[in-house]
Amino acid sequence: MSAKSRKKVRLLHPPVYPESGVDGICNRLSRHLARLRSEEPDSIVQTDPDELDAYVDDHEAGMDEADIDDLGADEDDLGLGPRDIQRIRHRAKRIVARRKTANRKSLGHLASNRDKRARTALLQLAGMVPVKAVADEAKADVLAASLHAEFPWMGAATTVVWHALRRGARAGRPISVGPLLLHGPAGIGKTAWAHGLSKVLDLPHCVIDAGQGLSSMILAGTERGWSDQQPGRPLQTVISSRIANPVIVVEEVDKACVTRSTSGVSFNFQSALLGLMEPGSARRWQCPYYRIGVDMSHLSWVLTANDVGLVPEPVRSRCEIVWLGDLSLEELSSFAERQAIRLGLSAEAADAVREAIERTATTGCRQRRLSLRDVSRMLGRAEEMFARPIMH
C-alpha cells in the first residue's frame, strides 16, 4: 500500500540538467511532437512547423529523461517529415549546448577528477525530481487506517498525520508531514512509528540520533576538505532515492547540544536543524559539501523526545507537539501477539510471552515500567527457547 504521484519539482539552484546526447533529445522531441499531433490535430505545431522552436521553449523544463516512456509513440512510426526531423535535430543541438553552459556555471567547481563522484551524485537530481503525493482523501483514509492498525497506541500521532494527508490530497500537494515532535516515555515505539509511517507512504527515510557527537555535521554535512567530509544524511537520502520528500526522523532531540571538533570548531545542532526545517530557509538551503543550493522544503520531519522541556524553544515553536503516554497491558499484549505471528512463533510460545507480560505488569516485581523493548526481548528469548533441539 503506497502513495503514488507523477508530480515533480526542481531542487538544485542554479539549475542542473541531465547530460543527454543529441540523439536522445531528438528521440524525445520526435515522440513529443508526434503525440501532440495525434492528440491535437488542429494545433499550431501541426499546421505551422516553424512554431516548433517556440513551443519547445515553453515546455522544455518539463521534458525530462524519465518521461521518455510516457510519450506514447513508436520511434519507427512517428509520421514526421524530413523538415520536421531537420528542425528537431537543430533544436536538440541547441538544447545540449544550453545545458552544457548551464551545468558549467552550476557545477564548474566540481570539474576536477577528484570531484567526479560528487558531480555524478548531483546529476541524480538534475532536472525535475519526483515527489510523492496522496491521490485523494479516500486514499489518505486508507493509509492512516493501515498505520493505526500497526500502532494503535500511537493514535494521537496518526491522527495528526491523517489530517495532514487529507489536506494535502484536497489541495493536490505532495506529501508533507510535520514537523512533528513526539513527546513520551522511552520504549513506546516513537521511532518505530516514524519508520512505519514512511513504509505506509512508500517514502524513503533516514534516522539521525541528535545525541550523537557532531550530530549537526551528520544532519547538514561538512565542507569539502575536512577529513570526515560528507553530505548530510537528509540530502544523501534524497540523492539515493531520487525522491524529493523523504521522511527525516530525528531521535532524542532533547539531548542535542553544541559540540566541538578536535580543532575547536563548534557545531550547533539546533541551528543546523532550523536551517533545514524552516520552510523559507530550507527552500534556499546551501549544501556545505556540494556547495550548491538545494530546495529541502519538501522533507517531512518527525522528531522524538523523552523530555520536551529540554527541547530548545525555537525548535518546539516550529513543531506540532504530540503527547504520548505509556502502553496499557492490553496494548503490550496485542503488540506481542502481532509480533509473535510475524516471527512465526508457536501458539505455546506466544501464550508464554503473554503470561509473562501479565505476570510482570500485575505482580509489581519490577522496579521500572514495562516497555516495547522489554516485550521484544521476551519474544526473542521465547523464539530462542522454542527453537532449541530437544535433548534426550
Solvent accessible surface area in square Angstrom, and as a share of the most:
residue,aa,sasa,rsa
1,M,133,0.59
2,S,18,0.12
3,A,0,0.00
4,K,136,0.58
5,S,36,0.23
6,R,197,0.72
7,K,80,0.34
8,K,57,0.24
9,V,29,0.16
10,R,65,0.24
11,L,3,0.01
12,L,4,0.02
13,H,63,0.28
14,P,58,0.37
15,P,53,0.33
16,V,1,0.01
17,Y,49,0.19
18,P,20,0.12
19,E,106,0.47
20,S,23,0.15
21,G,46,0.44
22,V,36,0.21
23,D,99,0.51
24,G,34,0.33
25,I,3,0.01
26,C,17,0.10
27,N,38,0.20
28,R,11,0.04
29,L,8,0.04
30,S,15,0.09
31,R,46,0.17
32,H,17,0.08
33,L,2,0.01
34,A,12,0.09
35,R,70,0.26
36,L,12,0.06
37,R,39,0.14
38,S,87,0.56
39,E,113,0.51
40,E,84,0.38
41,P,82,0.52
42,D,129,0.67
43,S,22,0.14
44,I,97,0.49
45,V,3,0.02
46,Q,75,0.34
47,T,98,0.57
48,D,52,0.27
49,P,34,0.21
50,D,73,0.38
51,E,59,0.26
52,L,9,0.04
53,D,31,0.16
54,A,54,0.42
55,Y,50,0.19
56,V,2,0.01
57,D,70,0.36
58,D,114,0.59
59,H,74,0.33
60,E,22,0.10
61,A,58,0.45
62,G,49,0.47
63,M,16,0.07
64,D,6,0.03
65,E,65,0.29
66,A,60,0.47
67,D,31,0.16
68,I,42,0.21
69,D,131,0.68
70,D,68,0.35
71,L,12,0.06
72,G,73,0.70
73,A,19,0.15
74,D,106,0.55
75,E,106,0.48
76,D,145,0.75
77,D,116,0.60
78,L,31,0.15
79,G,75,0.72
80,L,28,0.14
81,G,26,0.25
82,P,118,0.74
83,R,130,0.47
84,D,14,0.07
85,I,96,0.49
86,Q,131,0.58
87,R,58,0.21
88,I,2,0.01
89,R,103,0.37
90,H,106,0.47
91,R,0,0.00
92,A,0,0.00
93,K,112,0.48
94,R,95,0.35
95,I,4,0.02
96,V,16,0.09
97,A,58,0.45
98,R,117,0.43
99,R,12,0.04
100,K,121,0.51
101,T,78,0.45
102,A,27,0.21
103,N,4,0.02
104,R,155,0.56
105,K,162,0.69
106,S,5,0.04
107,L,0,0.00
108,G,39,0.38
109,H,61,0.27
110,L,1,0.00
111,A,79,0.61
112,S,52,0.34
113,N,142,0.73
114,R,197,0.72
115,D,5,0.03
116,K,142,0.60
117,R,211,0.77
118,A,6,0.04
119,R,56,0.20
120,T,73,0.42
121,A,21,0.16
122,L,0,0.00
123,L,41,0.20
124,Q,82,0.37
125,L,0,0.00
126,A,1,0.01
127,G,2,0.02
128,M,38,0.17
129,V,0,0.00
130,P,31,0.19
131,V,0,0.00
132,K,34,0.14
133,A,5,0.04
134,V,9,0.05
135,A,81,0.63
136,D,70,0.36
137,E,47,0.21
138,A,66,0.51
139,K,59,0.25
140,A,0,0.00
141,D,52,0.27
142,V,70,0.40
143,L,1,0.00
144,A,8,0.06
145,A,62,0.48
146,S,38,0.24
147,L,3,0.01
148,H,83,0.37
149,A,69,0.54
150,E,60,0.27
151,F,19,0.08
152,P,48,0.30
153,W,30,0.10
154,M,1,0.00
155,G,19,0.18
156,A,53,0.41
157,A,0,0.00
158,T,6,0.04
159,T,58,0.34
160,V,30,0.17
161,V,1,0.01
162,W,91,0.32
163,H,83,0.37
164,A,15,0.12
165,L,7,0.04
166,R,64,0.23
167,R,119,0.43
168,G,9,0.09
169,A,14,0.11
170,R,144,0.53
171,A,59,0.46
172,G,40,0.39
173,R,125,0.46
174,P,34,0.21
175,I,6,0.03
176,S,66,0.43
177,V,2,0.01
178,G,39,0.37
179,P,30,0.19
180,L,2,0.01
181,L,0,0.00
182,L,0,0.00
183,H,34,0.15
184,G,2,0.02
185,P,40,0.25
186,A,40,0.31
187,G,6,0.06
188,I,1,0.00
189,G,14,0.13
190,K,17,0.07
191,T,40,0.23
192,A,51,0.39
193,W,0,0.00
194,A,0,0.00
195,H,89,0.40
196,G,9,0.08
197,L,1,0.01
198,S,2,0.01
199,K,149,0.63
200,V,20,0.12
201,L,1,0.00
202,D,55,0.28
203,L,11,0.05
204,P,34,0.21
205,H,55,0.25
206,C,6,0.03
207,V,47,0.27
208,I,2,0.01
209,D,53,0.27
210,A,2,0.02
211,G,41,0.40
212,Q,93,0.42
213,G,52,0.50
214,L,47,0.23
215,S,3,0.02
216,S,8,0.05
217,M,6,0.03
218,I,29,0.15
219,L,1,0.01
220,A,16,0.12
221,G,8,0.08
222,T,5,0.03
223,E,104,0.47
224,R,44,0.16
225,G,74,0.71
226,W,78,0.27
227,S,123,0.79
228,D,68,0.35
229,Q,76,0.34
230,Q,61,0.27
231,P,18,0.11
232,G,0,0.00
233,R,85,0.31
234,P,0,0.00
235,L,1,0.01
236,Q,63,0.28
237,T,14,0.08
238,V,1,0.01
239,I,20,0.10
240,S,98,0.63
241,S,39,0.25
242,R,70,0.26
243,I,24,0.12
244,A,3,0.02
245,N,0,0.00
246,P,0,0.00
247,V,0,0.00
248,I,0,0.00
249,V,0,0.00
250,V,0,0.00
251,E,45,0.20
252,E,51,0.23
253,V,2,0.01
254,D,13,0.07
255,K,108,0.46
256,A,27,0.21
257,C,80,0.48
258,V,81,0.47
259,T,28,0.16
260,R,164,0.60
261,S,18,0.12
262,T,156,0.91
263,S,88,0.57
264,G,41,0.39
265,V,67,0.39
266,S,53,0.34
267,F,31,0.13
268,N,64,0.33
269,F,2,0.01
270,Q,49,0.22
271,S,68,0.44
272,A,19,0.15
273,L,1,0.00
274,L,30,0.15
275,G,21,0.20
276,L,2,0.01
277,M,11,0.05
278,E,60,0.27
279,P,74,0.46
280,G,19,0.18
281,S,42,0.27
282,A,1,0.01
283,R,123,0.45
284,R,158,0.57
285,W,27,0.09
286,Q,111,0.49
287,C,1,0.01
288,P,37,0.23
289,Y,29,0.11
290,Y,9,0.04
291,R,131,0.48
292,I,4,0.02
293,G,1,0.01
294,V,0,0.00
295,D,23,0.12
296,M,4,0.02
297,S,34,0.22
298,H,40,0.18
299,L,9,0.04
300,S,0,0.00
301,W,8,0.03
302,V,0,0.00
303,L,0,0.00
304,T,5,0.03
305,A,1,0.00
306,N,54,0.28
307,D,66,0.34
308,V,17,0.10
309,G,56,0.53
310,L,115,0.57
311,V,1,0.01
312,P,44,0.27
313,E,97,0.44
314,P,44,0.28
315,V,1,0.01
316,R,72,0.26
317,S,71,0.46
318,R,98,0.36
319,C,18,0.11
320,E,92,0.41
321,I,52,0.26
322,V,7,0.04
323,W,155,0.55
324,L,20,0.10
325,G,51,0.49
326,D,77,0.40
327,L,19,0.09
328,S,50,0.32
329,L,56,0.28
330,E,123,0.55
331,E,50,0.23
332,L,6,0.03
333,S,18,0.12
334,S,43,0.28
335,F,27,0.11
336,A,4,0.03
337,E,91,0.41
338,R,57,0.21
339,Q,44,0.19
340,A,3,0.03
341,I,130,0.66
342,R,130,0.48
343,L,74,0.37
344,G,64,0.62
345,L,28,0.14
346,S,52,0.34
347,A,74,0.57
348,E,112,0.50
349,A,0,0.00
350,A,21,0.16
351,D,56,0.29
352,A,46,0.36
353,V,5,0.03
354,R,84,0.31
355,E,99,0.44
356,A,21,0.16
357,I,0,0.00
358,E,73,0.33
359,R,139,0.51
360,T,21,0.12
361,A,49,0.38
362,T,96,0.56
363,T,84,0.49
364,G,59,0.57
365,C,91,0.54
366,R,80,0.29
367,Q,178,0.79
368,R,136,0.50
369,R,87,0.32
370,L,21,0.10
371,S,6,0.04
372,L,14,0.07
373,R,137,0.50
374,D,6,0.03
375,V,0,0.00
376,S,54,0.35
377,R,116,0.42
378,M,19,0.08
379,L,3,0.02
380,G,35,0.34
381,R,139,0.51
382,A,8,0.06
383,E,71,0.32
384,E,103,0.46
385,M,111,0.49
386,F,102,0.42
387,A,80,0.62
388,R,146,0.53
389,P,107,0.68
390,I,146,0.74
391,M,165,0.74
392,H,219,0.98
